[in-house]
């Protein structure tokens, strides 16, 4: 295990160097391919080197360590196979001409494959609907024939499938990461590295880092794994992608409707008292999600979480909608920002007294407001499509239209929008916490960077 940890560390260090030139086949003396994961997610390591020997390229396994599904400890250098020269040339094409954006046509998603998962999705629907009730047998939780037909219809919608694909290829979580490296050694002895540092939820190991840019070409990953000897990688990743797309289509378009119909059926009194201008945009769990209001733009949504039979929550959401409609009509610089960034979704949440206590040290005047009237608004870029988790910000909306910035990602600062003027990027793998108070027009009143994040719970 100690040797594995050392090897993984060396893989990490070699991954810090990026390409500085175009790679030529005739300049290469060796290519090393390394796949590794840290000990807390399995401690695996697979190292293969590819060498030009005579007129062919031969691959040799140098190390292979796995704990799952059965332990493997192999450090004997052994011949694997002849790698066709065309594969090496194609690898260099992908590296020399990186795809800096996701190109959906490369994935070739088939509607037939998505429709084939409908029985699996029914089980998810049954599970999700049953968790909403005190008695698990209180509902026969099957998708109706109409909902099945709706799902099938959505599998033929190019826009819906594209949105779901983009979201599947940009997952929410990015912890417990693994390393994938290609180290090129040249005849003049210098080296260059192509690397990917992602977790298992990132399909096709995307993105790769090439020449300090992201590369979203899935065929690079397929070729990488083929040379390593993982011949079933392309099929395995396509199966995962198709399932994730189907799951997203079902969750956003079908299950959200099914959960809402179920709510209206089982809690008619609550539904009767809920504002009829509110309806769910999305359920992210069986009881929680986001409301959209016909009185507000789509990119300003209200978070909800229903407790069974809780009529007070119904009244609360009506009040929050009314407050946000009034605030939006009065307007301020933040709402102007949302008008010009329609793909940025602002989610409105309640806060606690702890939040007020955290802000009070910077802005004592916050105590004059009832904390129930202060709203936390998290802004996520393109949440329903290609959500980029690196582009987000968090704000407090005060009843008089003032705004307090609590956090903001580096990417938004670097893009230079005036709403973030004067802020400096934190730098790689760092984060800045703020408590900056602005008036309605966006003029700074007080505050700045703070050492500890404001408690929002």
C-alpha positions as CSV (number, residue, x, y, z in Angstrom):
1,X,0.0,0.0,0.0
2,X,2.9,2.4,0.8
3,X,4.3,1.8,-2.7
4,X,1.0,2.5,-4.3
5,X,0.6,5.8,-2.3
6,X,4.1,6.8,-3.5
7,X,3.3,6.0,-7.1
8,X,0.1,7.9,-7.0
9,X,1.9,10.9,-5.5
10,X,4.5,10.8,-8.3
11,X,1.6,10.6,-10.8
12,X,0.2,13.8,-9.3
13,X,3.5,15.6,-9.5
14,X,4.1,14.7,-13.1
15,X,0.6,15.9,-14.0
16,X,1.6,19.4,-13.1
17,X,3.4,20.0,-16.4
18,X,1.5,20.9,-19.5
19,X,2.2,20.8,-23.2
20,X,4.1,23.6,-24.7
21,X,4.4,22.5,-28.2
22,X,2.8,20.4,-31.0
23,X,3.6,16.7,-30.6
24,X,5.3,14.9,-33.5
25,X,5.4,11.1,-33.8
26,X,9.0,11.1,-34.9
27,X,10.1,13.0,-31.8
28,X,8.7,10.5,-29.3
29,X,10.8,7.9,-27.5
30,X,8.2,6.7,-25.0
31,X,4.6,7.3,-23.9
32,X,3.6,6.4,-20.4
33,X,-0.1,6.0,-19.6
34,X,-1.1,6.1,-15.9
35,X,-4.5,5.5,-14.3
36,X,-4.6,5.9,-10.5
37,X,-7.0,6.5,-7.7
38,X,-6.3,7.4,-4.0
39,X,-6.4,4.9,-1.2
40,X,-9.7,6.1,0.2
41,X,-11.5,5.1,-3.1
42,X,-9.7,1.9,-3.8
43,X,-6.0,2.7,-4.2
44,X,-5.7,1.5,-7.8
45,X,-2.7,2.0,-10.1
46,X,-2.2,1.0,-13.7
47,X,0.9,1.9,-15.6
48,X,1.6,1.1,-19.2
49,X,4.4,2.3,-21.4
50,X,4.4,2.4,-25.2
51,X,7.7,2.2,-27.1
52,X,8.7,2.5,-30.8
53,X,10.6,-0.7,-31.4
54,X,11.7,-1.2,-35.0
55,X,8.7,-0.5,-37.2
56,X,6.0,-1.1,-34.6
57,X,4.8,0.4,-31.3
58,X,4.8,-2.1,-28.4
59,X,3.0,-1.7,-25.1
60,X,4.3,-3.1,-21.8
61,X,2.5,-3.2,-18.5
62,X,4.8,-1.9,-15.7
63,X,2.4,-1.9,-12.7
64,X,-1.1,-3.0,-12.0
65,X,-2.6,-2.7,-8.5
66,X,-6.3,-3.1,-7.7
67,X,-8.2,-3.9,-4.5
68,X,-11.6,-4.4,-6.2
69,X,-13.3,-6.7,-7.4
70,X,-10.3,-8.8,-6.3
71,X,-6.9,-7.8,-5.2
72,X,-4.2,-7.6,-7.8
73,X,-0.5,-6.8,-7.1
74,X,1.6,-7.0,-10.2
75,X,4.8,-5.1,-10.7
76,X,6.4,-7.3,-13.3
77,X,7.1,-5.6,-16.6
78,X,5.4,-7.7,-19.2
79,X,4.5,-7.3,-22.9
80,X,0.8,-6.5,-23.6
81,X,0.3,-6.0,-27.3
82,X,1.3,-4.2,-30.5
83,X,-0.4,-0.8,-30.6
84,X,-1.3,0.2,-34.2
85,X,0.6,3.2,-35.4
86,X,-2.6,4.8,-36.6
87,X,-3.8,4.8,-32.9
88,X,-0.7,6.7,-31.9
89,X,-1.2,9.2,-34.7
90,X,-4.9,9.6,-33.8
91,X,-3.9,10.2,-30.1
92,X,-1.6,13.0,-31.2
93,X,-4.4,14.5,-33.4
94,X,-6.7,14.7,-30.3
95,X,-3.9,16.3,-28.3
96,X,-2.7,18.7,-30.9
97,X,-6.2,19.8,-31.7
98,X,-8.1,19.8,-28.3
99,X,-11.9,20.2,-28.2
100,X,-12.2,23.1,-25.7
101,X,-16.0,22.7,-25.5
102,X,-18.4,19.7,-25.4
103,X,-19.4,18.6,-28.9
104,X,-22.6,16.6,-28.5
105,X,-22.4,15.0,-32.0
106,X,-19.4,13.0,-30.7
107,X,-21.6,11.0,-28.4
108,X,-24.3,9.8,-30.8
109,X,-27.1,9.3,-28.3
110,X,-29.9,7.1,-29.7
111,X,-33.5,7.7,-28.6
112,X,-34.1,3.9,-28.8
113,X,-31.5,3.4,-26.0
114,X,-33.2,6.0,-23.8
115,X,-36.7,4.4,-24.4
116,X,-35.3,1.0,-23.4
117,X,-34.7,2.3,-19.9
118,X,-38.4,3.1,-19.2
119,X,-38.9,0.1,-16.9
120,X,-35.9,1.0,-14.8
121,X,-37.2,4.5,-14.5
122,X,-40.6,3.2,-13.3
123,X,-38.8,1.7,-10.3
124,X,-37.3,5.1,-9.5
125,X,-40.7,6.6,-9.8
126,X,-42.2,4.0,-7.4
127,X,-39.4,4.6,-4.9
128,X,-39.6,8.4,-5.1
129,X,-43.4,8.5,-4.7
130,X,-43.6,6.1,-1.9
131,X,-41.2,8.1,0.3
132,X,-43.7,11.0,0.3
133,X,-46.2,9.2,2.5
134,X,-46.2,7.9,6.0
135,X,-47.2,4.4,4.8
136,X,-45.1,3.0,2.0
137,X,-48.2,1.2,0.6
138,X,-50.4,4.3,0.5
139,X,-49.8,4.7,-3.2
140,X,-49.4,2.4,-6.3
141,X,-46.6,4.4,-7.6
142,X,-46.3,3.6,-11.3
143,X,-45.9,6.1,-14.1
144,X,-49.2,6.5,-15.9
145,X,-49.5,5.7,-19.6
146,X,-49.6,9.4,-20.3
147,X,-46.4,10.0,-18.4
148,X,-44.7,7.1,-20.2
149,X,-45.8,8.6,-23.5
150,X,-44.4,12.0,-22.3
151,X,-41.1,10.5,-21.5
152,X,-40.9,8.8,-24.9
153,X,-41.7,12.1,-26.5
154,X,-38.9,13.8,-24.6
155,X,-36.4,11.3,-25.8
156,X,-37.1,12.6,-29.3
157,X,-36.7,16.2,-28.3
158,X,-33.2,17.3,-29.5
159,X,-33.2,20.2,-27.1
160,X,-34.2,18.2,-24.1
161,X,-31.7,15.4,-24.8
162,X,-28.9,17.9,-25.5
163,X,-29.7,19.7,-22.2
164,X,-29.7,16.4,-20.3
165,X,-26.5,15.3,-22.0
166,X,-24.6,18.5,-21.1
167,X,-25.8,18.1,-17.5
168,X,-24.7,14.5,-17.3
169,X,-21.2,15.4,-18.6
170,X,-20.8,18.1,-16.0
171,X,-21.7,16.4,-12.7
172,X,-22.3,18.2,-9.4
173,X,-19.6,16.6,-7.3
174,X,-15.9,16.7,-7.8
175,X,-14.4,15.1,-4.7
176,X,-12.5,11.7,-4.3
177,X,-10.7,12.4,-7.6
178,X,-8.6,10.0,-9.7
179,X,-5.7,10.8,-11.9
180,X,-5.2,9.9,-15.6
181,X,-1.9,10.9,-17.2
182,X,-0.1,10.5,-20.5
183,X,3.5,11.4,-20.2
184,X,5.4,11.9,-23.4
185,X,9.2,11.5,-23.3
186,X,11.1,12.8,-26.3
187,X,14.4,11.9,-27.9
188,X,16.0,15.0,-26.5
189,X,14.9,13.7,-23.0
190,X,12.3,16.4,-22.1
191,X,8.8,15.5,-21.1
192,X,5.2,16.7,-21.5
193,X,2.1,15.6,-19.8
194,X,-1.6,15.4,-20.6
195,X,-3.7,14.8,-17.5
196,X,-7.2,14.5,-16.1
197,X,-8.0,14.9,-12.5
198,X,-11.7,14.0,-11.9
199,X,-13.9,11.7,-9.9
200,X,-15.9,8.7,-11.0
201,X,-19.0,10.7,-11.7
202,X,-17.1,12.5,-14.6
203,X,-17.9,10.4,-17.6
204,X,-15.1,9.6,-20.0
205,X,-12.6,11.2,-17.5
206,X,-13.6,14.6,-18.9
207,X,-12.2,17.1,-19.1
208,X,-8.5,16.4,-19.9
209,X,-6.0,19.2,-19.4
210,X,-4.0,19.9,-22.5
211,X,-1.9,23.1,-23.1
212,X,-3.6,24.7,-20.0
213,X,-7.0,24.2,-21.6
214,X,-9.8,21.7,-21.1
215,X,-10.3,19.0,-23.7
216,X,-13.8,17.4,-23.9
217,X,-13.1,14.8,-26.6
218,X,-14.4,11.4,-25.4
219,X,-12.5,9.6,-28.1
220,X,-9.2,10.6,-26.4
221,X,-10.4,8.8,-23.3
222,X,-11.5,5.8,-25.3
223,X,-8.1,5.5,-27.0
224,X,-6.3,6.0,-23.7
225,X,-8.2,3.1,-22.1
226,X,-7.9,0.9,-25.2
227,X,-4.1,1.3,-25.0
228,X,-4.2,0.4,-21.3
229,X,-6.1,-2.7,-22.3
230,X,-9.6,-1.7,-21.2
231,X,-11.4,-2.7,-24.4
232,X,-14.9,-2.4,-22.9
233,X,-14.4,1.2,-21.7
234,X,-16.3,2.9,-24.6
235,X,-19.4,0.7,-24.1
236,X,-19.3,1.0,-20.4
237,X,-19.2,4.8,-20.5
238,X,-21.9,5.0,-23.2
239,X,-24.2,2.9,-21.0
240,X,-23.5,5.2,-18.0
241,X,-24.1,8.3,-20.1
242,X,-27.4,6.9,-21.6
243,X,-28.6,6.1,-18.1
244,X,-27.7,9.5,-16.7
245,X,-29.5,11.2,-19.6
246,X,-32.6,9.1,-19.1
247,X,-32.5,9.8,-15.4
248,X,-32.3,13.5,-16.0
249,X,-35.1,13.5,-18.6
250,X,-37.3,11.5,-16.3
251,X,-36.5,13.6,-13.3
252,X,-37.0,17.0,-14.9
253,X,-39.9,16.3,-17.2
254,X,-41.8,13.3,-16.0
255,X,-41.2,12.6,-12.4
256,X,-41.6,16.3,-11.5
257,X,-45.0,16.2,-13.0
258,X,-45.8,12.9,-11.4
259,X,-44.8,14.1,-7.9
260,X,-46.8,17.2,-8.3
261,X,-49.9,15.3,-9.4
262,X,-49.4,13.0,-6.4
263,X,-49.2,16.0,-4.1
264,X,-52.4,17.4,-5.4
265,X,-54.2,14.1,-5.0
266,X,-53.0,13.3,-1.4
267,X,-53.0,16.8,0.0
268,X,-55.8,18.6,-1.7
269,X,-56.3,21.1,1.2
270,X,-52.7,22.3,1.0
271,X,-52.9,22.5,-2.8
272,X,-56.1,24.5,-2.6
273,X,-54.4,27.1,-0.4
274,X,-51.3,27.4,-2.5
275,X,-51.0,30.3,-4.9
276,X,-52.1,29.1,-8.4
277,X,-49.3,31.1,-9.9
278,X,-46.8,28.7,-8.4
279,X,-45.9,25.3,-9.9
280,X,-42.8,23.2,-9.6
281,X,-39.9,23.7,-12.0
282,X,-38.0,20.7,-10.6
283,X,-38.1,18.2,-7.8
284,X,-34.6,17.3,-6.7
285,X,-36.0,14.9,-4.1
286,X,-39.4,13.4,-3.4
287,X,-40.5,16.4,-1.3
288,X,-38.1,19.2,-2.2
289,X,-37.5,21.3,-5.3
290,X,-37.9,24.7,-6.9
291,X,-41.1,26.6,-7.7
292,X,-41.4,28.8,-10.7
293,X,-44.0,31.6,-10.6
294,X,-46.0,33.0,-13.6
295,X,-45.4,36.4,-12.0
296,X,-41.6,36.1,-12.1
297,X,-39.0,35.4,-14.7
298,X,-38.1,31.7,-15.1
299,X,-34.6,32.3,-13.7
300,X,-35.9,33.5,-10.4
301,X,-37.2,30.5,-8.5
302,X,-38.3,29.7,-4.9
303,X,-37.0,26.7,-3.1
304,X,-39.6,24.5,-1.4
305,X,-39.6,21.5,0.9
306,X,-42.9,20.1,2.0
307,X,-43.5,18.3,5.3
308,X,-46.5,16.0,5.1
309,X,-49.7,17.8,5.7
310,X,-47.9,21.1,6.7
311,X,-50.3,23.9,5.9
312,X,-48.0,26.5,7.3
313,X,-45.4,25.8,4.6
314,X,-48.1,26.5,2.0
315,X,-48.8,29.9,3.5
316,X,-45.0,30.6,3.7
317,X,-44.5,30.0,0.0
318,X,-47.4,32.2,-0.9
319,X,-45.8,35.0,1.2
320,X,-42.3,34.4,-0.3
321,X,-43.8,34.6,-3.8
322,X,-45.6,37.9,-3.0
323,X,-42.4,39.4,-1.4
324,X,-40.3,38.5,-4.4
325,X,-42.8,39.8,-6.9
326,X,-42.9,43.1,-5.0
327,X,-39.1,43.3,-4.8
328,X,-38.7,42.4,-8.5
329,X,-41.2,45.1,-9.5
330,X,-39.3,47.7,-7.4
331,X,-36.1,46.5,-9.0
332,X,-32.4,46.9,-8.1
333,X,-29.0,46.2,-9.7
334,X,-29.2,42.5,-8.9
335,X,-32.5,42.0,-10.7
336,X,-31.1,44.0,-13.7
337,X,-28.2,41.5,-13.7
338,X,-30.6,38.5,-13.8
339,X,-32.5,40.1,-16.8
340,X,-29.2,40.2,-18.8
341,X,-28.2,36.7,-17.7
342,X,-31.2,34.6,-18.4
343,X,-29.3,31.3,-18.1
344,X,-28.2,32.1,-14.6
345,X,-30.9,30.6,-12.2
346,X,-31.4,32.4,-8.9
347,X,-32.8,30.2,-6.2
348,X,-34.5,32.0,-3.2
349,X,-34.1,30.4,0.2
350,X,-34.9,31.4,3.8
351,X,-32.3,32.2,6.4
352,X,-31.9,31.7,10.1
353,X,-31.1,34.1,13.0
354,X,-27.5,32.8,12.8
355,X,-27.1,34.5,9.4
356,X,-28.1,37.8,10.9
357,X,-25.6,37.4,13.8
358,X,-22.9,36.7,11.3
359,X,-23.6,39.8,9.2
360,X,-24.1,42.0,12.2
361,X,-20.4,42.5,12.9
362,X,-19.9,44.0,9.5
363,X,-23.3,45.6,9.1
364,X,-25.1,46.3,12.4
365,X,-28.1,47.8,10.7
366,X,-29.2,44.3,9.6
367,X,-30.7,43.8,13.0
368,X,-33.5,46.3,12.2
369,X,-35.0,43.8,9.8
370,X,-37.1,40.7,10.7
371,X,-34.9,37.8,9.6
372,X,-37.9,36.1,8.1
373,X,-38.0,39.0,5.5
374,X,-34.4,38.5,4.5
375,X,-33.8,36.0,1.7
376,X,-30.7,34.2,0.7
377,X,-30.3,33.9,-3.1
378,X,-27.9,31.5,-4.7
379,X,-27.1,32.0,-8.4
380,X,-26.1,29.0,-10.4
381,X,-25.0,29.3,-14.0
382,X,-27.1,27.3,-16.5
383,X,-28.4,25.0,-13.8
384,X,-30.9,23.1,-16.0
385,X,-28.4,22.5,-18.8
386,X,-24.6,22.5,-18.7
387,X,-24.4,23.6,-15.1
388,X,-20.9,24.9,-14.5
389,X,-20.3,24.5,-10.7
390,X,-17.4,26.9,-10.9
391,X,-19.7,29.8,-11.7
392,X,-21.8,30.7,-8.7
393,X,-22.5,33.5,-6.3
394,X,-24.5,34.0,-3.1
395,X,-26.4,37.0,-1.9
396,X,-28.8,38.3,0.8
397,X,-31.7,40.3,-0.3
398,X,-32.9,42.8,2.3
399,X,-36.5,44.1,2.4
400,X,-35.5,47.6,1.2
401,X,-33.7,46.2,-1.9
402,X,-30.1,46.4,-0.5
403,X,-28.0,43.3,-1.4
404,X,-25.2,41.7,0.6
405,X,-22.6,39.6,-1.4
406,X,-21.5,36.5,0.6
407,X,-19.5,34.5,-2.0
408,X,-18.5,34.6,-5.6
409,X,-16.5,32.2,-7.8
410,X,-13.3,33.3,-9.5
411,X,-14.7,32.6,-13.0
412,X,-17.4,35.3,-12.5
413,X,-14.9,37.8,-11.3
414,X,-12.6,37.1,-14.3
415,X,-15.4,37.5,-16.8
416,X,-15.5,41.1,-15.7
417,X,-19.2,41.8,-15.2
418,X,-19.6,45.2,-13.4
419,X,-21.6,43.6,-10.6
420,X,-18.4,42.0,-9.4
421,X,-16.2,45.0,-10.0
422,X,-13.4,45.5,-7.6
423,X,-13.2,41.9,-6.5
424,X,-10.0,39.9,-6.9
425,X,-9.8,36.2,-7.8
426,X,-8.9,33.9,-4.9
427,X,-6.6,31.8,-7.0
428,X,-6.4,28.1,-7.8
429,X,-8.1,25.8,-5.2
430,X,-8.9,28.7,-2.9
431,X,-12.0,30.5,-1.8
432,X,-12.9,34.0,-0.6
433,X,-15.7,34.8,1.8
434,X,-17.3,38.2,1.6
435,X,-19.8,40.4,3.4
436,X,-20.2,43.4,1.1
437,X,-23.3,45.6,1.4
438,X,-24.6,47.4,-1.7
439,X,-27.4,49.9,-2.2
440,X,-30.2,49.4,-4.7
441,X,-28.0,50.8,-7.5
442,X,-25.0,48.6,-6.8
443,X,-22.9,51.2,-4.9
444,X,-20.9,49.7,-2.1
445,X,-22.0,50.8,1.3
446,X,-19.6,48.8,3.5
447,X,-17.8,45.5,4.0
448,X,-15.3,43.4,2.2
449,X,-13.5,40.1,2.5
450,X,-14.0,38.2,5.7
451,X,-12.1,35.3,7.2
452,X,-15.0,33.0,8.0
453,X,-18.1,32.1,5.8
454,X,-21.4,33.5,7.0
455,X,-23.6,30.7,8.5
456,X,-26.6,30.2,6.3
457,X,-28.2,27.4,8.3
